[in-house]
Amino acid sequence: MAGYGAAMVFVEGLKRAGRQLTREGFVPALESLRGFETGFIFPITFTKDDHQGMKGGKIFKVLPGGKMEFLEHDLSPYWQ
């Protein structure tokens, strides 16, 4: 799920960079993401000075039938 969410962020950056894709256009396009929601990972925000993007995380368990159960442990304090 994390990989799928990361791919969605990458694709959004590509869309914002436009048809003439260059590194000089792609990096600022990613840096324009503010609270970008994927539904799979925490909201992503990049800035010119902070490329970490996500500062939180939660652990979940997939139960029989595909239902997900989020566990109480929040990883956010470890990523600050």
C-alpha positions in Angstrom: 0.0 0.0 0.0 2.9 2.4 0.8 4.3 1.7 -2.7 1.0 2.4 -4.3 0.6 5.7 -2.4 4.2 6.7 -3.3 3.4 5.9 -7.0 0.4 8.2 -6.8 2.6 11.0 -5.5 5.1 10.4 -8.3 2.3 10.5 -10.9 0.9 13.7 -9.5 4.3 15.3 -9.7 4.6 14.2 -13.3 1.2 15.8 -14.1 2.1 19.0 -12.4 5.5 19.1 -14.2 3.8 19.1 -17.6 4.5 17.6 -21.0 8.1 18.9 -21.3 9.5 16.9 -18.4 12.8 17.9 -16.9 14.4 17.6 -13.5 14.2 21.4 -13.3 10.4 21.1 -13.8 9.7 17.9 -11.8 11.3 18.9 -8.5 9.4 22.2 -8.2 6.2 20.3 -9.2 6.7 17.9 -6.3 7.6 20.9 -4.0 4.1 22.3 -4.8 2.4 19.3 -3.1 0.6 20.4 0.1 -1.4 17.9 2.1 -1.7 15.6 -1.0 -4.1 12.8 -0.2 -3.7 9.3 -1.7 -6.0 7.3 0.6 -3.2 4.9 1.2 -0.6 6.9 3.1 -0.6 10.0 5.2 -1.0 13.3 3.4 2.2 14.4 1.6 3.7 17.8 1.7 7.0 18.8 0.1 8.7 22.1 0.3 11.8 23.6 -1.1 13.6 22.9 2.2 11.9 19.6 3.2 11.7 16.7 0.9 10.7 14.1 3.5 7.1 14.4 2.5 5.4 12.4 5.2 6.0 12.7 8.9 3.8 10.0 10.2 2.8 6.4 10.0 0.5 3.8 11.4 0.7 0.1 11.6 -2.3 -2.0 10.4 -3.1 -5.6 10.1 -5.0 -7.2 7.2 -7.7 -9.5 8.5 -9.3 -12.4 6.7 -11.6 -11.1 3.9 -9.3 -8.1 3.3 -10.6 -6.0 6.2 -8.0 -3.7 7.7 -7.5 -3.1 11.4 -5.4 -0.1 12.5 -3.3 -0.8 15.6 -3.0 1.8 18.3 0.7 2.5 17.8 1.3 5.8 15.9 4.8 6.1 14.4 4.6 9.9 13.9 6.9 10.7 16.9 9.7 8.6 15.4 9.6 10.5 12.1 9.9 14.1 13.4 
